């Protein structure tokens, strides 16, 4: 009996250290898993978690410079593409200033940069105007943006402020703090007192440029231009009513000639579009009843790099 008791004690003495180390190992392992879960939102190891693919908007938004020594080329469509060989609009020119410089979105296809310079020179001839304030064009390599736009991915979209550009000596800080001026009244059904003949003339000049495909502006502005246009009204076809766009107007250029990699948007319907614009205004003033049973729109999926044209991976990696 004594021998048996001693034998049991010896066995316990040998097993206890093993059990202790086993418990310690499990505790450390649990702590590591818990740390990985709390910090990374997953039980995957940190290296695997961080290797998850990034959305295309983060990849292009983090690229600070354009491709080097590449011919300008737009790949894909206005809302799903990228840009090689982008040109930077100078921060200040003889008839313009680029705004919100911290965004680094004053890059575009050479056609867009040339268009801006031409339109700004025409705007400078309007009474009280010295040129234009230019908003977002595109990122250094185009592509999806982290905030603000679904389009502007090819360097062929340009936002132009409605604010009268009388001072072209604004500091960088001022260009971050001041805002444009709204032109709308009654939720966009009408123009307000800030709208002038100069606005009409500048938008008309933009629409008459053969490189321009369409211009987005709030419905009340389109109707106002329809009511005051004289002579040849064909340019009105390019003025398209769209929500927002009361502090700036959005110019979209056609794809450059012989650039098969660039996809044009379908042309606007025939006619001047004035009847359709008036229908927009009527809907603003007399909104249709909301269907409480209408399905909610599905959240928009953000693009991954693989969703974009295959050339965009090369554009992103290029020096």
PLY file of the C-alpha trace (Angstrom):
ply
format ascii 1.0
element vertex 319
property float x
property float y
property float z
element edge 318
property int vertex1
property int vertex2
end_header
0.00 0.00 0.00
2.82 2.39 0.86
4.59 1.47 -2.33
1.46 2.24 -4.33
1.04 5.66 -2.69
4.65 6.53 -3.40
4.22 5.37 -6.98
1.17 7.61 -7.40
3.06 10.57 -5.98
5.88 10.02 -8.41
3.44 9.86 -11.34
1.75 13.11 -10.23
5.11 14.78 -9.87
5.98 13.90 -13.45
2.59 14.81 -14.96
2.01 18.18 -13.27
4.78 20.06 -15.13
3.47 18.72 -18.43
-0.07 19.84 -17.60
1.17 23.22 -16.51
3.05 23.78 -19.76
0.01 22.61 -21.77
-2.28 25.08 -20.00
0.27 27.86 -20.50
0.60 27.08 -24.19
-3.17 27.12 -24.67
-3.43 30.41 -22.80
-0.78 32.02 -25.01
-2.46 30.67 -28.14
-5.87 31.99 -27.03
-4.33 35.37 -26.27
-2.75 35.54 -29.71
-6.03 34.67 -31.40
-7.91 37.17 -29.25
-5.32 39.85 -30.09
-5.62 39.12 -33.77
-9.40 39.20 -33.57
-9.59 42.49 -31.70
-6.92 44.26 -33.70
-7.70 42.97 -37.17
-11.35 41.92 -36.91
-10.43 38.37 -37.91
-8.81 35.28 -36.48
-6.39 35.32 -39.40
-2.80 36.18 -38.63
-1.89 39.88 -39.12
0.16 39.16 -42.25
-2.76 37.37 -43.93
-5.27 40.01 -42.82
-3.19 42.86 -44.18
-2.73 41.05 -47.49
-6.45 41.35 -48.31
-7.04 43.13 -51.67
-7.65 46.86 -51.48
-10.46 48.67 -53.28
-9.36 50.39 -56.48
-10.26 53.81 -55.06
-7.67 53.41 -52.31
-4.99 52.27 -54.75
-5.51 55.17 -57.16
-6.17 57.67 -54.39
-2.79 56.88 -52.84
-0.90 57.50 -56.10
0.55 61.01 -56.01
2.21 61.23 -59.44
1.23 60.45 -63.04
2.86 57.84 -65.22
6.16 58.96 -66.73
7.05 59.04 -70.42
3.77 57.52 -71.55
1.49 58.73 -74.32
-1.77 60.06 -72.93
-4.42 57.36 -73.03
-7.82 56.91 -71.37
-8.84 53.33 -70.61
-12.44 52.32 -69.99
-15.42 54.56 -69.29
-15.95 57.79 -67.40
-17.02 55.93 -64.24
-14.87 52.81 -64.61
-11.41 53.43 -65.97
-8.01 55.07 -65.57
-5.60 57.47 -67.26
-2.00 57.25 -68.46
0.10 60.25 -69.38
-1.94 62.75 -67.39
-1.07 66.45 -67.57
-1.24 68.73 -64.54
-3.24 71.93 -64.75
-0.96 74.61 -63.26
-2.26 75.85 -59.92
-2.59 79.36 -61.33
-2.66 80.57 -64.92
-3.42 83.80 -66.75
-7.16 83.12 -66.63
-7.73 80.41 -63.99
-6.96 79.06 -60.55
-7.22 75.41 -59.52
-9.13 74.99 -56.27
-8.84 72.51 -53.38
-5.21 71.73 -54.20
-4.91 69.34 -51.25
-7.04 66.85 -53.16
-4.42 66.56 -55.93
-7.14 66.33 -58.55
-5.93 68.96 -60.99
-4.72 66.32 -63.47
-6.33 65.48 -66.78
-6.00 64.27 -70.32
-4.22 66.89 -72.47
-7.52 67.56 -74.27
-9.14 68.53 -70.95
-6.29 70.84 -69.96
-6.39 72.56 -73.36
-10.17 72.94 -73.11
-9.91 74.59 -69.68
-7.40 77.12 -70.89
-9.54 78.01 -73.91
-12.76 78.37 -71.94
-11.05 80.35 -69.17
-9.78 82.84 -71.73
-13.32 83.29 -73.06
-14.70 83.65 -69.53
-12.21 86.45 -68.86
-13.98 88.54 -71.49
-17.20 88.59 -69.44
-17.78 91.75 -67.35
-16.44 91.30 -63.84
-14.79 87.96 -64.64
-11.05 87.42 -64.92
-11.34 83.73 -65.75
-12.50 80.56 -63.99
-12.11 78.67 -60.73
-11.49 75.02 -61.59
-12.64 72.25 -59.28
-11.89 68.53 -59.63
-10.60 67.12 -62.90
-8.98 63.77 -62.12
-6.30 62.05 -60.06
-2.74 61.67 -61.36
-3.62 58.29 -62.86
-7.36 58.70 -63.01
-9.31 55.81 -61.55
-11.91 55.70 -58.79
-11.74 58.33 -56.06
-11.99 57.84 -52.33
-14.64 60.56 -52.10
-16.72 62.95 -54.13
-17.22 61.37 -57.55
-18.18 58.21 -59.35
-16.93 59.58 -62.67
-13.83 61.78 -63.33
-11.82 58.58 -63.90
-10.50 59.25 -67.43
-9.27 62.82 -67.02
-12.03 63.99 -69.37
-14.46 65.40 -66.75
-14.02 68.93 -65.40
-15.89 70.69 -62.57
-16.03 74.47 -63.02
-17.18 76.67 -60.17
-20.14 78.98 -60.58
-18.46 81.54 -58.35
-17.30 84.59 -60.32
-13.54 84.38 -60.64
-12.60 88.01 -60.17
-9.56 87.35 -57.95
-6.89 85.08 -59.44
-4.38 85.73 -56.67
-5.93 83.48 -54.03
-3.48 81.78 -51.70
-3.41 78.01 -51.33
-5.04 78.34 -47.92
-7.81 80.54 -49.33
-8.50 77.99 -52.03
-9.09 75.38 -49.33
-11.46 77.52 -47.28
-13.67 79.50 -49.66
-16.59 77.83 -51.39
-18.44 78.33 -54.59
-21.84 80.03 -54.74
-25.18 78.33 -55.29
-27.28 79.42 -58.26
-30.46 77.52 -57.42
-33.81 78.34 -55.85
-36.69 76.04 -54.89
-34.47 72.94 -54.76
-33.16 73.56 -58.23
-36.42 74.38 -59.98
-35.31 77.96 -60.64
-32.18 80.08 -60.81
-31.61 82.64 -58.07
-30.28 86.20 -58.06
-26.68 84.98 -58.32
-27.23 83.73 -61.86
-26.10 86.21 -64.52
-25.87 86.54 -68.27
-22.18 85.68 -67.89
-23.07 82.22 -66.57
-25.30 81.68 -69.60
-22.56 82.82 -71.98
-19.84 80.70 -70.38
-21.93 77.52 -70.46
-22.92 78.26 -74.04
-19.28 78.72 -75.04
-18.41 75.40 -73.38
-21.27 73.58 -75.13
-20.25 74.95 -78.51
-16.79 73.40 -78.23
-16.78 70.32 -80.50
-14.73 68.35 -77.95
-17.56 68.62 -75.38
-20.00 65.71 -75.14
-22.34 67.10 -72.47
-22.54 69.50 -69.54
-24.36 68.69 -66.29
-26.18 71.51 -64.50
-29.22 71.78 -62.25
-32.64 71.69 -64.02
-33.59 75.31 -63.30
-30.47 76.56 -65.09
-31.23 74.50 -68.18
-34.78 75.86 -68.34
-33.53 79.42 -67.83
-31.11 79.00 -70.74
-33.86 77.50 -72.88
-36.02 80.55 -72.18
-33.35 83.09 -73.07
-31.45 81.38 -75.91
-31.64 83.12 -79.26
-30.61 82.08 -82.74
-29.08 78.64 -83.23
-30.17 76.53 -80.26
-28.37 73.30 -81.16
-25.84 73.76 -78.33
-28.64 73.36 -75.78
-28.73 69.65 -76.54
-25.47 69.24 -74.62
-26.78 71.02 -71.51
-28.17 68.15 -69.42
-30.19 68.61 -66.21
-28.89 66.65 -63.25
-29.23 66.64 -59.47
-26.88 68.92 -57.59
-24.60 70.89 -59.92
-25.82 74.26 -58.64
-22.45 75.43 -57.29
-20.49 74.13 -60.26
-21.18 72.80 -63.72
-19.63 69.55 -64.91
-18.15 69.39 -68.40
-17.59 65.99 -70.00
-15.38 65.77 -73.06
-15.65 63.20 -75.83
-13.07 60.46 -76.02
-10.10 61.58 -78.13
-10.27 60.55 -81.77
-8.89 57.14 -82.68
-8.61 56.09 -79.04
-10.31 52.70 -79.06
-9.51 52.10 -75.39
-11.84 54.96 -74.36
-15.60 54.40 -74.22
-17.85 57.34 -75.06
-21.14 57.82 -73.28
-24.22 57.50 -75.49
-25.08 60.81 -77.16
-27.93 62.91 -75.69
-31.35 62.42 -77.30
-32.10 64.50 -80.42
-33.47 68.00 -79.92
-32.63 70.81 -77.55
-33.80 68.93 -74.44
-35.83 71.85 -73.15
-39.06 69.90 -72.80
-37.31 67.24 -70.74
-35.72 69.87 -68.50
-39.12 71.43 -67.87
-40.39 67.99 -66.86
-37.60 67.81 -64.26
-38.68 71.18 -62.89
-42.31 70.09 -62.75
-41.33 67.00 -60.76
-39.38 69.16 -58.30
-42.33 71.48 -57.76
-44.89 68.65 -57.68
-43.03 65.58 -56.45
-44.60 62.22 -57.05
-45.80 60.28 -54.00
-43.18 58.03 -52.46
-44.03 54.35 -52.58
-43.52 53.05 -49.02
-43.23 49.51 -50.37
-40.56 50.30 -52.92
-37.46 48.18 -52.38
-34.50 50.01 -50.92
-31.60 50.48 -53.33
-28.78 48.04 -52.82
-25.52 49.47 -51.45
-23.11 50.29 -54.25
-20.22 47.90 -54.52
-16.83 49.55 -54.72
-14.61 48.45 -57.58
-11.55 46.31 -57.08
-8.61 46.65 -59.44
-9.71 43.49 -61.27
-13.03 45.19 -62.13
-11.32 47.92 -64.14
-9.94 47.54 -67.68
-6.88 45.27 -67.66
-4.62 48.18 -68.70
-5.31 49.91 -65.39
-3.14 47.44 -63.47
-0.26 48.41 -65.74
-1.03 52.11 -65.34
-1.03 51.74 -61.57
2.32 49.92 -61.49
4.10 52.02 -64.11
6.90 54.38 -63.02
0 1
1 2
2 3
3 4
4 5
5 6
6 7
7 8
8 9
9 10
10 11
11 12
12 13
13 14
14 15
15 16
16 17
17 18
18 19
19 20
20 21
21 22
22 23
23 24
24 25
25 26
26 27
27 28
28 29
29 30
30 31
31 32
32 33
33 34
34 35
35 36
36 37
37 38
38 39
39 40
40 41
41 42
42 43
43 44
44 45
45 46
46 47
47 48
48 49
49 50
50 51
51 52
52 53
53 54
54 55
55 56
56 57
57 58
58 59
59 60
60 61
61 62
62 63
63 64
64 65
65 66
66 67
67 68
68 69
69 70
70 71
71 72
72 73
73 74
74 75
75 76
76 77
77 78
78 79
79 80
80 81
81 82
82 83
83 84
84 85
85 86
86 87
87 88
88 89
89 90
90 91
91 92
92 93
93 94
94 95
95 96
96 97
97 98
98 99
99 100
100 101
101 102
102 103
103 104
104 105
105 106
106 107
107 108
108 109
109 110
110 111
111 112
112 113
113 114
114 115
115 116
116 117
117 118
118 119
119 120
120 121
121 122
122 123
123 124
124 125
125 126
126 127
127 128
128 129
129 130
130 131
131 132
132 133
133 134
134 135
135 136
136 137
137 138
138 139
139 140
140 141
141 142
142 143
143 144
144 145
145 146
146 147
147 148
148 149
149 150
150 151
151 152
152 153
153 154
154 155
155 156
156 157
157 158
158 159
159 160
160 161
161 162
162 163
163 164
164 165
165 166
166 167
167 168
168 169
169 170
170 171
171 172
172 173
173 174
174 175
175 176
176 177
177 178
178 179
179 180
180 181
181 182
182 183
183 184
184 185
185 186
186 187
187 188
188 189
189 190
190 191
191 192
192 193
193 194
194 195
195 196
196 197
197 198
198 199
199 200
200 201
201 202
202 203
203 204
204 205
205 206
206 207
207 208
208 209
209 210
210 211
211 212
212 213
213 214
214 215
215 216
216 217
217 218
218 219
219 220
220 221
221 222
222 223
223 224
224 225
225 226
226 227
227 228
228 229
229 230
230 231
231 232
232 233
233 234
234 235
235 236
236 237
237 238
238 239
239 240
240 241
241 242
242 243
243 244
244 245
245 246
246 247
247 248
248 249
249 250
250 251
251 252
252 253
253 254
254 255
255 256
256 257
257 258
258 259
259 260
260 261
261 262
262 263
263 264
264 265
265 266
266 267
267 268
268 269
269 270
270 271
271 272
272 273
273 274
274 275
275 276
276 277
277 278
278 279
279 280
280 281
281 282
282 283
283 284
284 285
285 286
286 287
287 288
288 289
289 290
290 291
291 292
292 293
293 294
294 295
295 296
296 297
297 298
298 299
299 300
300 301
301 302
302 303
303 304
304 305
305 306
306 307
307 308
308 309
309 310
310 311
311 312
312 313
313 314
314 315
315 316
316 317
317 318
